[in-house]
Amino acid sequence: MLLDSILLWWHRGKTKSKMDRVFSRGEDPFSYSRCEYELSRLAAMEKAASQHRYGRALEIGCAEGLFTEKLAGLADAVTALDISPVALERGRRRLNGRPVQFIEGDIREWSPAGQTYDLIVLGDVLYYIDKPLVRASFERVFPRITSWLNPGGRLILAHGFAGEREGAHRRGFRERFQNLGLELTHEEIVAVSSGAVRCLLSVLESAPS
């Protein structure tokens, strides 16, 4: 247990430093607003989320708040979590005055302190923390996130992949949530006209009360 904690501390620091370096290069370093793949992924996520109105939504890995801005129009209150304070500061400026709470944290440790959500979104997040040395903390993420969903709540997963091996790996994320009782209600592969990277978009729901 102590070793797991030390390894998680090390990996959290490594990931945070990496993301801060990336976001310090300038705004939109991942080209969310320019790249054909990212535009297609975000449009598919928005379409999946737009079928309902939500009381509370949680976005895990919000970056600079580009998709958070979409969620702010769909939910009464949004919590946006990211490991990079550099990215979060830009998100706060983007969403200034909107009902969004930006929080710095690692999903493997952060807790909503009893809060539950009608919608939880993870876009291109899970494979960053799916590493052999921190496997135990990674596997605990799935039951924790599941427990934060309200009855009838919706979980949207969207993760890029190139090739069948990565595609199977991304399906594994969805299957873990299914094994915890969430029902798959929609799934599609989002492809673009150029490039080998595609996105597996999965929508799952918890049982109604």
PASEBA-1860 file (N, C-alpha, C; in nm, 3 decimals):
! residues 209
1> MLLDSILL> 0.083/-0.120/0.000/0.000/0.000/0.000/0.087/0.126/0.000 ~ 0.192/0.124/0.082/0.282/0.239/0.085/0.350/0.256/-0.050 ~ 0.392/0.144/-0.111/0.456/0.152/-0.243/0.360/0.208/-0.346 ~ 0.233/0.165/-0.341/0.132/0.218/-0.434/0.119/0.369/-0.419 ~ 0.120/0.417/-0.295/0.107/0.561/-0.270/0.227/0.638/-0.323 ~ 0.345/0.582/-0.305/0.467/0.647/-0.354/0.467/0.653/-0.506 ~ 0.430/0.542/-0.569/0.427/0.537/-0.716/0.322/0.634/-0.772 ~ 0.207/0.643/-0.704/0.104/0.736/-0.750/0.152/0.880/-0.736
9> WWHRGKTK> 0.217/0.912/-0.625/0.272/1.046/-0.605/0.371/1.080/-0.716 ~ 0.456/0.983/-0.750/0.555/1.004/-0.856/0.487/1.025/-0.991 ~ 0.390/0.940/-1.024/0.326/0.950/-1.154/0.240/1.074/-1.165 ~ 0.174/1.113/-1.057/0.096/1.236/-1.059/0.185/1.357/-1.087 ~ 0.300/1.363/-1.020/0.392/1.474/-1.043/0.446/1.475/-1.185 ~ 0.477/1.357/-1.237/0.529/1.346/-1.373/0.423/1.392/-1.474 ~ 0.299/1.348/-1.455/0.192/1.384/-1.548/0.161/1.534/-1.540 ~ 0.155/1.587/-1.420/0.128/1.729/-1.402/0.236/1.814/-1.469
17> SKMDRVFS> 0.363/1.778/-1.449/0.473/1.853/-1.510/0.464/1.849/-1.663 ~ 0.432/1.731/-1.715/0.421/1.716/-1.859/0.310/1.805/-1.915 ~ 0.193/1.802/-1.852/0.081/1.880/-1.901/0.107/2.030/-1.887 ~ 0.169/2.070/-1.778/0.201/2.211/-1.762/0.298/2.259/-1.871 ~ 0.394/2.174/-1.905/0.488/2.211/-2.012/0.414/2.226/-2.145 ~ 0.324/2.134/-2.172/0.249/2.140/-2.298/0.165/2.267/-2.305 ~ 0.088/2.295/-2.199/0.000/2.411/-2.202/0.077/2.542/-2.192 ~ 0.199/2.537/-2.141/0.281/2.660/-2.134/0.333/2.703/-2.271
25> RGEDPFSY> 0.321/2.617/-2.370/0.366/2.653/-2.505/0.275/2.757/-2.569 ~ 0.154/2.769/-2.519/0.058/2.862/-2.578/-0.081/2.804/-2.573 ~ -0.178/2.883/-2.609/-0.316/2.838/-2.605/-0.343/2.728/-2.707 ~ -0.432/2.637/-2.668/-0.478/2.527/-2.753/-0.363/2.445/-2.811 ~ -0.274/2.392/-2.727/-0.160/2.316/-2.780/-0.200/2.182/-2.843 ~ -0.317/2.130/-2.808/-0.364/2.005/-2.867/-0.451/2.028/-2.991 ~ -0.465/2.154/-3.032/-0.540/2.191/-3.153/-0.686/2.146/-3.148 ~ -0.748/2.159/-3.031/-0.889/2.122/-3.019/-0.978/2.202/-3.113
33> SRCEYELS> -0.941/2.326/-3.139/-1.026/2.413/-3.222/-0.984/2.413/-3.369 ~ -0.883/2.332/-3.405/-0.832/2.335/-3.544/-0.819/2.197/-3.608 ~ -0.785/2.097/-3.529/-0.759/1.962/-3.582/-0.889/1.893/-3.621 ~ -0.890/1.832/-3.738/-1.012/1.766/-3.787/-1.057/1.656/-3.692 ~ -0.963/1.578/-3.640/-0.999/1.472/-3.546/-1.063/1.530/-3.420 ~ -0.999/1.631/-3.362/-1.050/1.689/-3.238/-1.186/1.754/-3.259 ~ -1.205/1.823/-3.367/-1.333/1.885/-3.396/-1.443/1.780/-3.409 ~ -1.410/1.668/-3.476/-1.508/1.561/-3.493/-1.539/1.494/-3.360
41> RLAAMEKA> -1.436/1.470/-3.279/-1.455/1.408/-3.148/-1.544/1.496/-3.059 ~ -1.511/1.624/-3.052/-1.587/1.713/-2.966/-1.731/1.731/-3.013 ~ -1.750/1.733/-3.146/-1.887/1.744/-3.200/-1.969/1.621/-3.164 ~ -1.907/1.503/-3.170/-1.978/1.379/-3.134/-2.011/1.377/-2.985 ~ -1.919/1.425/-2.902/-1.944/1.432/-2.759/-2.059/1.528/-2.729 ~ -2.059/1.642/-2.796/-2.166/1.741/-2.775/-2.301/1.684/-2.817 ~ -2.305/1.614/-2.930/-2.430/1.554/-2.976/-2.482/1.453/-2.874 ~ -2.390/1.372/-2.819/-2.431/1.271/-2.721/-2.482/1.335/-2.593
49> ASQHRYGR> -2.420/1.445/-2.552/-2.459/1.512/-2.428/-2.586/1.594/-2.445 ~ -2.612/1.641/-2.566/-2.720/1.738/-2.589/-2.859/1.677/-2.587 ~ -2.869/1.548/-2.567/-3.000/1.485/-2.567/-3.078/1.509/-2.438 ~ -3.012/1.563/-2.338/-3.077/1.586/-2.208/-3.035/1.721/-2.152 ~ -3.108/1.764/-2.051/-3.070/1.877/-1.967/-3.029/1.819/-1.831 ~ -2.922/1.871/-1.772/-2.866/1.812/-1.651/-2.867/1.913/-1.537 ~ -2.879/1.859/-1.416/-2.865/1.942/-1.299/-2.718/1.971/-1.272 ~ -2.641/1.864/-1.253/-2.498/1.878/-1.226/-2.419/1.789/-1.321
57> ALEIGCAE> -2.311/1.844/-1.375/-2.224/1.770/-1.467/-2.080/1.779/-1.418 ~ -2.004/1.673/-1.443/-1.862/1.668/-1.409/-1.783/1.636/-1.534 ~ -1.686/1.721/-1.567/-1.594/1.693/-1.677/-1.457/1.662/-1.620 ~ -1.407/1.543/-1.648/-1.277/1.499/-1.598/-1.175/1.517/-1.710 ~ -1.074/1.599/-1.686/-0.976/1.632/-1.790/-1.028/1.743/-1.878 ~ -1.060/1.857/-1.818/-1.127/1.965/-1.891/-1.032/2.050/-1.975 ~ -0.900/2.039/-1.951/-0.801/2.121/-2.023/-0.836/2.269/-2.011 ~ -0.842/2.342/-2.123/-0.865/2.486/-2.120/-1.013/2.524/-2.125
65> GLFTEKLA> -1.100/2.423/-2.117/-1.242/2.452/-2.104/-1.320/2.463/-2.233 ~ -1.265/2.413/-2.343/-1.337/2.424/-2.470/-1.468/2.345/-2.466 ~ -1.463/2.219/-2.423/-1.587/2.142/-2.413/-1.665/2.181/-2.289 ~ -1.597/2.229/-2.187/-1.666/2.277/-2.067/-1.766/2.386/-2.103 ~ -1.730/2.468/-2.199/-1.819/2.575/-2.244/-1.948/2.518/-2.300 ~ -1.940/2.406/-2.370/-2.060/2.340/-2.421/-2.144/2.287/-2.305 ~ -2.076/2.225/-2.207/-2.149/2.169/-2.093/-2.220/2.277/-2.012 ~ -2.159/2.394/-2.006/-2.220/2.503/-1.929/-2.355/2.543/-1.984
73> GLADAVTA> -2.380/2.515/-2.111/-2.510/2.544/-2.170/-2.609/2.430/-2.157 ~ -2.562/2.317/-2.102/-2.647/2.199/-2.090/-2.679/2.161/-1.946 ~ -2.607/2.221/-1.851/-2.623/2.184/-1.710/-2.637/2.309/-1.625 ~ -2.706/2.293/-1.513/-2.722/2.405/-1.421/-2.591/2.438/-1.350 ~ -2.508/2.336/-1.327/-2.380/2.356/-1.260/-2.281/2.254/-1.315 ~ -2.159/2.300/-1.340/-2.055/2.214/-1.397/-1.931/2.218/-1.307 ~ -1.877/2.100/-1.278/-1.747/2.089/-1.213/-1.648/2.042/-1.318 ~ -1.538/2.115/-1.334/-1.438/2.085/-1.436/-1.305/2.057/-1.367
81> LDISPVAL> -1.255/1.935/-1.386/-1.136/1.889/-1.315/-1.021/1.869/-1.413 ~ -0.902/1.915/-1.374/-0.783/1.890/-1.454/-0.661/1.892/-1.363 ~ -0.554/1.828/-1.409/-0.432/1.818/-1.330/-0.340/1.937/-1.353 ~ -0.363/2.015/-1.458/-0.274/2.125/-1.495/-0.331/2.261/-1.452 ~ -0.266/2.331/-1.358/-0.313/2.465/-1.322/-0.299/2.565/-1.435 ~ -0.205/2.544/-1.526/-0.191/2.633/-1.641/-0.315/2.626/-1.728 ~ -0.361/2.505/-1.756/-0.482/2.488/-1.836/-0.605/2.542/-1.763 ~ -0.612/2.517/-1.633/-0.729/2.560/-1.556/-0.744/2.711/-1.554
89> ERGRRRLN> -0.634/2.784/-1.546/-0.642/2.929/-1.545/-0.703/2.981/-1.674 ~ -0.667/2.919/-1.787/-0.728/2.960/-1.914/-0.876/2.925/-1.917 ~ -0.910/2.810/-1.859/-1.050/2.773/-1.853/-1.132/2.870/-1.771 ~ -1.077/2.915/-1.661/-1.149/3.013/-1.578/-1.172/3.143/-1.655 ~ -1.073/3.185/-1.729/-1.091/3.308/-1.807/-1.197/3.288/-1.916 ~ -1.194/3.173/-1.981/-1.291/3.143/-2.088/-1.433/3.142/-2.035 ~ -1.453/3.084/-1.918/-1.588/3.064/-1.864/-1.623/3.165/-1.755 ~ -1.555/3.275/-1.752/-1.579/3.375/-1.648/-1.727/3.414/-1.643
97> GRPVQFIE> -1.785/3.400/-1.524/-1.925/3.435/-1.507/-2.023/3.323/-1.532 ~ -1.976/3.208/-1.582/-2.064/3.094/-1.607/-2.067/3.003/-1.484 ~ -2.168/2.917/-1.472/-2.181/2.832/-1.353/-2.087/2.711/-1.357 ~ -1.957/2.739/-1.354/-1.855/2.634/-1.364/-1.755/2.650/-1.250 ~ -1.726/2.540/-1.182/-1.622/2.537/-1.080/-1.502/2.460/-1.134 ~ -1.389/2.526/-1.151/-1.268/2.461/-1.198/-1.186/2.415/-1.077 ~ -1.142/2.289/-1.081/-1.070/2.230/-0.969/-0.944/2.161/-1.020 ~ -0.832/2.185/-0.953/-0.708/2.114/-0.983/-0.707/1.983/-0.905
105> GDIREWSP> -0.689/1.872/-0.975/-0.687/1.744/-0.907/-0.660/1.629/-1.000 ~ -0.624/1.517/-0.941/-0.599/1.391/-1.011/-0.717/1.300/-0.982 ~ -0.780/1.249/-1.086/-0.901/1.169/-1.068/-0.877/1.046/-0.982 ~ -0.752/1.002/-0.972/-0.721/0.885/-0.890/-0.726/0.916/-0.741 ~ -0.726/1.044/-0.706/-0.728/1.082/-0.565/-0.844/1.176/-0.530 ~ -0.884/1.258/-0.624/-0.986/1.359/-0.597/-1.120/1.293/-0.564 ~ -1.195/1.358/-0.476/-1.328/1.311/-0.441/-1.425/1.429/-0.441 ~ -1.547/1.410/-0.487/-1.645/1.519/-0.487/-1.711/1.542/-0.352
113> AGQTYDLI> -1.662/1.474/-0.249/-1.710/1.497/-0.111/-1.861/1.481/-0.099 ~ -1.910/1.368/-0.149/-2.052/1.338/-0.136/-2.139/1.390/-0.248 ~ -2.084/1.472/-0.336/-2.161/1.524/-0.449/-2.180/1.415/-0.554 ~ -2.294/1.414/-0.619/-2.319/1.320/-0.728/-2.365/1.398/-0.851 ~ -2.364/1.329/-0.967/-2.381/1.400/-1.094/-2.481/1.330/-1.185 ~ -2.543/1.409/-1.267/-2.634/1.357/-1.369/-2.559/1.324/-1.498 ~ -2.441/1.383/-1.515/-2.358/1.358/-1.633/-2.211/1.365/-1.593 ~ -2.134/1.266/-1.637/-1.990/1.266/-1.620/-1.927/1.243/-1.757
121> VLGDVLYY> -1.827/1.323/-1.792/-1.763/1.317/-1.923/-1.613/1.292/-1.906 ~ -1.561/1.193/-1.979/-1.417/1.169/-1.987/-1.378/1.164/-2.134 ~ -1.306/1.264/-2.180/-1.262/1.269/-2.318/-1.111/1.262/-2.327 ~ -1.058/1.155/-2.387/-0.913/1.136/-2.403/-0.839/1.156/-2.272 ~ -0.882/1.082/-2.170/-0.825/1.096/-2.036/-0.764/0.966/-1.985 ~ -0.841/0.857/-1.992/-0.805/0.737/-1.917/-0.672/0.675/-1.958 ~ -0.636/0.683/-2.086/-0.511/0.618/-2.124/-0.388/0.690/-2.071 ~ -0.405/0.815/-2.026/-0.292/0.886/-1.965/-0.255/0.827/-1.829
129> IDKPLVRA> -0.351/0.767/-1.761/-0.324/0.714/-1.627/-0.326/0.561/-1.625 ~ -0.341/0.500/-1.739/-0.340/0.353/-1.749/-0.197/0.307/-1.772 ~ -0.118/0.303/-1.664/0.023/0.267/-1.671/0.052/0.152/-1.574 ~ 0.140/0.059/-1.613/0.164/-0.060/-1.530/0.205/-0.030/-1.387 ~ 0.288/0.071/-1.366/0.338/0.096/-1.231/0.232/0.150/-1.136 ~ 0.124/0.204/-1.190/0.017/0.259/-1.105/-0.116/0.190/-1.137 ~ -0.109/0.062/-1.169/-0.227/-0.014/-1.209/-0.334/-0.016/-1.101 ~ -0.294/-0.035/-0.976/-0.393/-0.048/-0.868/-0.477/0.079/-0.856
137> SFERVFPR> -0.413/0.195/-0.858/-0.488/0.320/-0.845/-0.574/0.345/-0.968 ~ -0.527/0.302/-1.084/-0.606/0.317/-1.207/-0.734/0.234/-1.199 ~ -0.725/0.111/-1.157/-0.842/0.024/-1.152/-0.945/0.074/-1.050 ~ -0.901/0.143/-0.947/-0.996/0.196/-0.849/-1.077/0.313/-0.903 ~ -1.031/0.373/-1.012/-1.102/0.486/-1.071/-1.243/0.447/-1.116 ~ -1.258/0.328/-1.172/-1.385/0.288/-1.234/-1.499/0.277/-1.132 ~ -1.482/0.205/-1.021/-1.592/0.203/-0.923/-1.616/0.340/-0.858 ~ -1.513/0.421/-0.842/-1.531/0.553/-0.783/-1.617/0.641/-0.873
145> ITSWLNPG> -1.584/0.645/-1.002/-1.664/0.727/-1.095/-1.807/0.675/-1.102 ~ -1.824/0.545/-1.108/-1.958/0.487/-1.114/-2.041/0.529/-0.994 ~ -1.980/0.534/-0.877/-2.053/0.571/-0.755/-2.094/0.717/-0.753 ~ -2.036/0.799/-0.838/-2.070/0.942/-0.842/-2.189/0.972/-0.932 ~ -2.239/0.874/-1.005/-2.353/0.895/-1.093/-2.484/0.885/-1.016 ~ -2.573/0.980/-1.042/-2.708/0.970/-0.989/-2.783/0.858/-1.059 ~ -2.890/0.805/-1.000/-2.974/0.708/-1.071/-3.019/0.764/-1.205 ~ -3.003/0.688/-1.309/-3.035/0.735/-1.443/-2.932/0.829/-1.502
153> GRLILAHG> -2.819/0.848/-1.432/-2.713/0.938/-1.479/-2.641/0.882/-1.600 ~ -2.577/0.970/-1.672/-2.513/0.934/-1.799/-2.362/0.955/-1.791 ~ -2.288/0.859/-1.848/-2.142/0.866/-1.857/-2.103/0.864/-2.004 ~ -2.024/0.963/-2.046/-1.977/0.969/-2.184/-1.826/0.949/-2.186 ~ -1.782/0.849/-2.261/-1.640/0.820/-2.280/-1.604/0.847/-2.425 ~ -1.492/0.913/-2.450/-1.447/0.938/-2.587/-1.295/0.932/-2.587 ~ -1.239/0.827/-2.649/-1.094/0.808/-2.647/-1.044/0.771/-2.787 ~ -0.940/0.841/-2.830/-0.884/0.816/-2.961/-0.804/0.687/-2.966
161> FAGEREGA> -0.796/0.630/-3.086/-0.716/0.509/-3.104/-0.669/0.499/-3.249 ~ -0.559/0.430/-3.267/-0.505/0.403/-3.401/-0.476/0.253/-3.409 ~ -0.557/0.181/-3.483/-0.536/0.038/-3.498/-0.621/-0.044/-3.403 ~ -0.637/-0.171/-3.434/-0.726/-0.259/-3.359/-0.678/-0.282/-3.216 ~ -0.548/-0.290/-3.196/-0.498/-0.313/-3.059/-0.538/-0.199/-2.966 ~ -0.518/-0.075/-3.011/-0.558/0.039/-2.929/-0.710/0.045/-2.916 ~ -0.781/0.009/-3.023/-0.926/0.009/-3.018/-0.979/-0.087/-2.911 ~ -0.918/-0.205/-2.902/-0.958/-0.303/-2.801/-0.927/-0.250/-2.661
169> HRRGFRER> -0.816/-0.180/-2.649/-0.779/-0.120/-2.521/-0.882/-0.017/-2.478 ~ -0.929/0.066/-2.569/-1.032/0.167/-2.538/-1.165/0.100/-2.503 ~ -1.199/-0.007/-2.572/-1.322/-0.080/-2.538/-1.314/-0.135/-2.396 ~ -1.191/-0.167/-2.355/-1.173/-0.217/-2.220/-1.217/-0.118/-2.114 ~ -1.201/0.011/-2.140/-1.249/0.112/-2.046/-1.400/0.100/-2.031 ~ -1.469/0.096/-2.145/-1.615/0.087/-2.142/-1.660/-0.042/-2.074 ~ -1.592/-0.152/-2.101/-1.630/-0.281/-2.044/-1.616/-0.282/-1.892 ~ -1.517/-0.212/-1.840/-1.503/-0.205/-1.694/-1.625/-0.140/-1.631
177> FQNLGLEL> -1.676/-0.034/-1.693/-1.796/0.032/-1.640/-1.918/-0.058/-1.655 ~ -1.927/-0.130/-1.765/-2.038/-0.224/-1.781/-2.035/-0.331/-1.673 ~ -1.916/-0.378/-1.640/-1.904/-0.480/-1.537/-1.947/-0.430/-1.399 ~ -1.952/-0.299/-1.385/-1.997/-0.238/-1.259/-2.146/-0.203/-1.261 ~ -2.215/-0.242/-1.368/-2.360/-0.227/-1.373/-2.412/-0.118/-1.463 ~ -2.323/-0.039/-1.527/-2.373/0.063/-1.619/-2.414/-0.002/-1.751 ~ -2.518/0.052/-1.811/-2.571/-0.003/-1.937/-2.522/0.081/-2.056 ~ -2.469/0.013/-2.156/-2.428/0.080/-2.279/-2.552/0.113/-2.361
185> THEEIVAV> -2.574/0.243/-2.386/-2.692/0.285/-2.461/-2.658/0.332/-2.602 ~ -2.533/0.365/-2.626/-2.492/0.409/-2.760/-2.341/0.397/-2.772 ~ -2.298/0.354/-2.890/-2.153/0.350/-2.915/-2.130/0.369/-3.065 ~ -2.027/0.446/-3.096/-1.992/0.468/-3.236/-1.843/0.495/-3.248 ~ -1.792/0.472/-3.367/-1.654/0.508/-3.398/-1.658/0.635/-3.481 ~ -1.597/0.738/-3.431/-1.592/0.868/-3.500/-1.465/0.871/-3.584 ~ -1.482/0.879/-3.714/-1.368/0.879/-3.806/-1.364/1.010/-3.881 ~ -1.245/1.043/-3.930/-1.228/1.163/-4.011/-1.171/1.122/-4.147
193> SSGAVRCL> -1.178/1.213/-4.241/-1.138/1.180/-4.378/-0.989/1.160/-4.393 ~ -0.911/1.221/-4.304/-0.766/1.207/-4.314/-0.709/1.161/-4.181 ~ -0.603/1.081/-4.186/-0.538/1.035/-4.063/-0.592/0.901/-4.018 ~ -0.508/0.832/-3.940/-0.544/0.698/-3.895/-0.613/0.698/-3.760 ~ -0.611/0.809/-3.689/-0.669/0.814/-3.555/-0.821/0.828/-3.564 ~ -0.890/0.742/-3.490/-1.034/0.749/-3.478/-1.071/0.759/-3.330 ~ -1.197/0.778/-3.301/-1.241/0.794/-3.163/-1.353/0.695/-3.133 ~ -1.338/0.623/-3.023/-1.446/0.537/-2.976/-1.529/0.617/-2.876
201> LSVLESAP> -1.653/0.645/-2.913/-1.745/0.720/-2.828/-1.846/0.623/-2.769 ~ -1.853/0.617/-2.637/-1.946/0.527/-2.567/-2.030/0.607/-2.471 ~ -2.159/0.578/-2.470/-2.252/0.642/-2.377/-2.312/0.533/-2.290 ~ -2.296/0.547/-2.158/-2.349/0.449/-2.063/-2.439/0.521/-1.964 ~ -2.533/0.444/-1.904/-2.624/0.503/-1.808/-2.634/0.412/-1.686 ~ -2.655/0.474/-1.571/-2.680/0.398/-1.449/-2.829/0.364/-1.441 ~ -2.860/0.266/-1.362/-3.000/0.224/-1.349/-3.083/0.334/-1.286 ~ -3.205/0.355/-1.335/-3.292/0.456/-1.275/-3.335/0.412/-1.135
209> S> -3.377/0.505/-1.056/-3.420/0.474/-0.918/-3.554/0.400/-0.919
END
